[in-house]
Amino acid sequence: YSSPANPASFAADADLASHMIVAGEVDGNKQLKVYSQKPGETKNRYLVAPGLTVGGTSDRSITWTTRGTSAAAAMISGAAAVVWGRWPYLTADRVADVLLETAEDLGEPGVDDVYGRGLLRLDRAMQPQGHLVASSMSGQSITLGQTVGTLPAAAYAALQAQGLSVQYYDKYGRDFAVNASAMFAKQKEASAAQQRDGIMQEVAPRHEQTMGGMSFAWAGAAGRSEPWFKMGFAGQGWGGEVWRGSMFVPQAFTDSPVVGRFTQASGAHARLELGPGLALHGTAAFGKSVQAQDLQVMGLGLSWQAQGWTVRLDASGANAAAMGDAADRRRAWSLALEREVGSNMTLGVALHQGQRQQRLGAGFGQTSEEAGSVVLRLASRDLLSSGDRLSVSFNVPQRRTMRLSLDLPTRVDMATGAPLFERVNLTSSSREPLRLGFGYAVPLKGQRLLQLGASLDST
């Protein structure tokens, strides 16, 4: 018949259609059988399936076969039972929609008068459809692929290994378990080029000029995409400078294990002399971090100089641009001791400690991180040639500890489909590799510059 008979014909009734699927039969070549009922006015609710059923006896010999839309209807009913058994909180119309909308399109593109919605595909029906979305306790949502925060590589690996699952929901409201690490991004680490540039920043010659109370400095290296310059001014007992370029970022910032190195930066520095050899320092820096975050750092320091010795204490606070409504706040302090061991040579040691607290986006919890390092540094000028600069540094990281306090939808209420939350507390620790850095720069004739840089990690 061109249209189904009762009871399938009731699927043409708008009040009944959402709870119905009309069955048609196809053969092994996905061709509609001549004796199958046709979609007619029910084509929006029409689904085809294989109609051949084979029965057997206890000794496994075949005893009978059947064909027809009755067998196809049984196939579709079995598929509906599989879907409903996996997600028992779905309503009848939602189960029907899953099977109809995941069908394989046959015949003319879209819904047609021969195959209706197409061929039953239970494999597709069991897979997530549309965007997967997870909800927080506050009702905010994130889509799979979006992240709520960043984690150091070791903490990210620990969360992956934990095997903790978060429940995401597809367009039909069905839950799917996804590893909780999918909510986070792994922090970028300094590349070999960035490490080399960081070393070269300490040694690259800086052309300097002083006129009265004003001073100017700019980088001598060519090929920099960012302009590097500094302008200073000084008065009686005070001074300051403004600068552009990561070469001029204070080491108290860049050596900090939680503040991190800048790739682009602008900043200002002020100095107030409090007494003989004693000065108060204030610094602000703004720019891009290695992790490609917008980073804002404010620092306050106190220094004392006498008889070739320099002691400096610095404290800094930083805010990093975070994802969504998350907050990323960092604070650090450092204590540095330097000694002039020659006319153009300085030996120094610095202790750095830092903490980072991050509130995760969409209200999924928070993380805290503690890290520290000890840096030994030797700097020299005019060692092998006039105007050359040498820098040797040895970084000894302390243990880095990351604590995660997460409120995650780890389970589902199978009666209602609502997510069930639990507080998850995880702690991971790691030790960064020891790093030995070497940099050397010497000006050549014709405004040329020779730069050499290398770093060696314990790993």
Secondary structure by P-SEA (a helix, b strand, c coil): cccccccccccccccccccbbbbbcccccccccccccccccccccbbbcccbbbbbccccccccccccaaaaaaaaaaaaaaaaaacccccaaaaaaaaaaaccccccccccccccccccccccccccccbbbbbcccccccccccccccccaaaaaaaaaccbbbbbbcccbbbbbccccccccccccccaaaaaaaaaaacccccccccccbbbbbbcccccccccbbbbbbccccccccccccccccccccccccccccccccbbbbbbbcccccbbbbbbbbcccccccbbbbbbcbbbbbcccbbbbbbbbcccccccccbbbbbbbbbbbbbbbcccccccbbbbbbbbbbbbccccccbbbbbccbbbbbbbbccccccbbbbbbbbbbbcbbbbbbbccccccccccccbbbbbbbbbbbbbbccbbbbbbbbbbccccbbbbbbbccccc
